[in-house]
Amino acid sequence: MGTAQTVVEGHVYYKNGAPVDAALVDFRCCCPVGGILPPPTHTDKHGSFTLRYFALGDGWLTASKESEGFPDATVALYGRNGYASYTRVSLRKDAAIHDVSLHFGVPDAILQLRVEAEGSKLPVARARVIVQWPEDRQIVTSTGIGENGMFLLVLPKHRVSITVLTPGFHIWYYQDQKNGAPYIVAPPGSHVAITADLRPSSLRLGSQP
């Protein structure tokens, strides 16, 4: 990977044309790259951003603000269509890009998942949450959660299954409490709160057989 850099400047706007403050802006290269990449940047109160990045060639410039329901739409989980929050760019040495406009549409649903131990209701730290399309298990994201047992995710428009894994507990699978469906889909703009009650396995990590 070369060290030559370039600059991308632009703005991020809401659907109504208002500027987006504190949106995360990053570059996703078309080809796999190694090494330490430059950090993403954030928009200011005017929706303006300046991203300094390696001249890696073709890729996508993407904006997101998950706390408001706007994901990184380049992630396969979101279907990679129906979003104006990313655009194709080509990062070349000494060829700055100016006046890029990225737009947020209608926010997607936000999922707040609390992972706790059945009975004690204490948070389960360092669990792994797997979210994937039921029809295509290759479309998946896997994330470890912190000490507070909380997990926040922008839900895609497509239905997804949710699995929680952690040593010392049985695997937890999401199931709709009303119809028993093994997947979740929620209206855009909604907030969904779910608790994953993990049942301890018969042999907990660190216990004697």
C-alpha angles and dihedrals in degrees: 000000000000125000097222110123138203137187132239120194131184149108140272119217138187120236090266092054097256116138118255116233120208096008113158113239122192143156125242114198119219091225127052113263132190135208130048112324126205114268121255120256135225133230121246126229089282092056090249124142140180117199120191111198144158115275094251099153125232123020145110129288107212137186127199142168107183095181088068098039100266111126133191093271093198088075109101091230089075096052095245093248138087093043130109093187094096136044139185115260137168117223109210131173113269091359108112118194118220138187099021111169121203121184135203117214128189109337118248123233119282120223121205111191122188116197114203141158115263111250100010094051088212116148116261110227127213096014118156120233119203119195120184145153110266091218096048117031090188089072099077145133125201123196135177116222129217137246095286094062093233126136126187122194137167103232116226121234087247118080116259139190121230126211128180121202130184135149115265095026137082116256112269121217124191115243126178108247093214105046104009094240113161093224140059131228124170136187116264113268095021128123119226123193118195132174120210107207105200117207114218114243120237090254112045120201109274095015125121120254 
